[in-house]
Amino acid sequence: MEIRDHIESLASDGALLADAAQRAPLDAPVPGCPGWRLRDLLTHVGYVHRWAAGYVAGAHLDWVDRMGEAELLRAGPPDAELVGWFRAGHAGLVSVLRAADPGLRCWTFLAAPSPLAFWARRQAHETAIHRTDAQLAAHQAEAAGTPDPYQAALAADGIDELVTGFGGRDPARLADSPATLVIRTDDGAGPACWTVVMGQPDARASRGTPAGNGIPAGNGIPADSRTSAAQPDTGRYCEVSGPATDLYLALWNRRPTIGLDVHGDPEVLATWRDRVQVRWA
């Protein structure tokens, strides 16, 4: 996805998040964030938007100290002001990103083509996942409705960020013994395949199959044949495939794995879902 696409996704999902919060009780529980209420979600995302905008607007080259999660949740505005405060911070971030110089230099924490590309992408997915959280909280409170779907391209891009970015930070630590997880979209969204090799010295997270055989998803090869061709010689192995949106939400622990096509050892996928949980602290 291009920077402008990430910014437009951020703009759309932030508005949907606020709309969901506007119609639901702020003490509604958030299913995807155990222990949180809707006011906590709004406070968290509203603070993150301001934090991100500060790096871009201020072109800060180094880490700027920030509040911890518990402190920032206590520091949120009163309920009567919370949705408006969130909307203002979201609009400010979108404005800052749209106006930023493509040659901007500032601090980042994941590899990206440029700092602007990093912040646009990271905030697009931060907001997209939490938009689903807000809609699930609202629909649960209303006992009706389902979250808005993602575009397949955004969902596949989010899988890529999660796997190669957050999952790639230290894949050796993701499992206690050698294991390989292969993730495939089957709805034409690209990139189509990712591999995470875990629990061994040459651990890595990358695009493509573990054997580098270039077998694409959805090419008519039966799933068992694809798995056999790609499977490494040692360690536990699991391949999971499905629509990009379903995989995106499942890998972020926002939906169960029911309905996904899982081959091999399902505990490998369970290990990923247990170990890869992105938190502010």
N, C-alpha and C positions, 0 to 999 in steps of 0.2 A: 504494500500500500504506500501511496505517496503521503508526504507530510500533510498536504491539504485534506486528504481523505481522513487521516486520523483526527485532524482538527474538526472536521464536519461531524464525524462520529461522536467526538467529545461534546460538541455543541448539542447534538440531538439527544444523546443519552443523558446528559446532565439535566436537560429540560424535562425528559420523561421521569427521571428520578425525583425531581422537585414536584412534578405533578402528582406522582404516587404519594409522596409524603403529605401533600396538601390535602388529600382526601382521606387520610388514615389517621388514627390516633397515634400520637407520638410515643406512646408507651407500648405500641404493638411490638411483639417480639419479632426478631429478624431470623428466619430459619437458617440462612446461610452463615450467620455469625452468632453462634451460641452464646447466650448471656447478654447480648446487645438488644436494646430497644431501638425503635426507629430514630429517636432523637440522638442516640449514640452514633448511628450510621451517618446521619446528616452532619453532625459535629465533626466526625472523623474525615469524611470526604470534603467538607467545606474547609477544614484546616489543611488537608493535603493539597487542595487546589491553590490555596494562598501560598503554601510552602513552595510548590513547584513554580508558581508565577514569580516568586521572589528570585529564584535562580536565573530565570530567563530575563526578567526585567532588569535585575541588578548585575547580570553577567558575573556572578560569583564563581571564581575559579576553584575555591576550596569549600569543603563541607562547612555548613553553617549550623551551629548547635540548635537543637529544637527540643520541644517538650516531649516527654514520654507519653505513651497512650493514655494511661490513667489520668495524668495531669491535664492533657488537652481535652479529654471528655468532661472533666470537671469545669473547664474554662469556657465551655460553650455558652452562647447567649440564651436568654430565657425562651421558653417554648413559643411565646407569642411572636418572637422575632426570628425564630430559627430558620424557617423556610425562606424568608426574605434575605437573611444573612447568607444562606447557602446559595441562593440565586445570584446574589451580588458577587460572591467569590468565584462562582462558576463563570459568570459573564466576564469577570476580570481576567481569568486565566485564558479563556478563548480569545479575548481581545489582545492580550500580550503575545500569545502564540501567533496570531494572524499578523501582527505588526513586527514580529522579530526578524532581524537580519538573518538570512540563511547561513551567513558566515559566523554567527554567534559562537563564542567560546565561553563555556561555563562548566561547572561540575556535573558529572553524571555518575551512575553506578552500574550500568550494563553497557556492553559493547553496542555501538550504533554507528551508522554512516556519519552522523553529525550530532552535536548536542541538541539542536532543535528537533531533529528526527527522533532522538531519544525521548525528549520530554513530551512531544506530541503523541508518540506511540504509548508511552507509559501511562499518561493521563487518560488517553482514550480507553485503554483497557481497565485501568483503575475504576473509571466511571462506568464503563459498560457492565462489568461484573456487579458493581454495587447498585446499578440501576435495576438489575434483575433482583437483587436482594430487597430493594425498596418495593418493587412491584409484588414480589412474593409476600412480603409483610402486609402490604395493603390488601392483596387478594385474600390472604388468610383471615384478615380482620373482617373482610366483607363476605367471606365464604363464597366467593365467585371470582371468575376470571383467571387468565394465565398471563405470564410475562410476554412482552413483545419479543418476536424472534430477532436474531441477529442476521445481518447479511453474511453469506457463507465466506466471503473474502475477509471480513473482519474477524469472524470466528477462527478461521485458519491462521490468520496473522496473530491472533491471541494465543493459539496453541504454540506457534513458533516462538513468540516472546517467552512464554512460560517454560517451554522445553529447553531451548537453546540459551535463554537468558537466565532465569531463576534456577532451572534444573541443571544448567551447565556450570553453575558456580563451583560446585564440588560434588560431582556425581558419584565419586568413590564412596561418599558418606551416605548415599541414599539407601544402601542395602548392607546387611551384615555379611552377606556371602555373594559371590558372583551371580549376576542376573542381568538380563537384557529385556527391555521393554520397547516394542515397536508400535508406533501409533500411525494409523492411516485414515485419512478422510476418504469417503467413498461417494461424495456428491460433486466432484469436479472442482472443489476449492483447492487452491494450491498455496504453498507447497503441500504435496500430497502425503509425504511420509517423513517420520522422524524416528531416530533410534537413541535410546538412552542405555548405555552400558554402565552398570553400577557395581559397587562393592569389590573393585579390583584396581590395581595400580594404573592400568591404562583406561580407566573409566572416562567416559566422554558423553556428550550430548550433541547430536548433530542431525542435519537433514539427510534423508536417504535411508537405505537398508543397511543392516550391519555388515553384510558381505559386499556392499557396494555394487550389487548386481543391477541396480537401476530399474527394478520391477515396479511399475507404477500401480497405484490403486485403481480399481475399476477397469482393468484392461481385459477382463474376461477369464483370467487365470483363477481357478478355484482357490479359496482361502487357504486350504490345507497345502496346496502346491506352493503358493506364495510363501507360506511359513517355512516349509521345508527348504526352499531355495535360499531363504535369508537367514535361517537359524544358525547361530554360532555353534562350535563344537563343544563348548563347556558352559556350565552355569545354567541356572533356571531361565526359562524363556516364556514370554507372553507377547502376543500380538493382539491389539484392540483396534477395531475399525468401526466407523459409523459416520453419520453426517457431521460436518464440522461443528455446527452449533452444539450438538449433543456431546461431542468429545470435549469441546471447550468448557462446557459447564461441568462435565464429569471430572475432568482433570483439575478444575478449580474447586471441586467438592461442593458444587451447587446443584447437582442432580445425581441420583444413583446410577450405577452402571447397567441396570436392567435395560434391555433393548439394544445394547451395544454388542457387536460381534467379537467375542473374546475367545482366543485360541491359546492353548498352552497352559501355563501355571497362573491362575488368577491371583495368587498371592503376590506375584510381582507387581501387578497393577494396584493391588491393595497397599503394598509397601509405598508406591509412589504417592497415593492419595493420603497416606498417613504422614509421610516424611516431607512432602512439598506443600507446605502451608505458609503462604506469604503473610507476614505480619509487620506491623509498624515498628514494634519493639525488636 
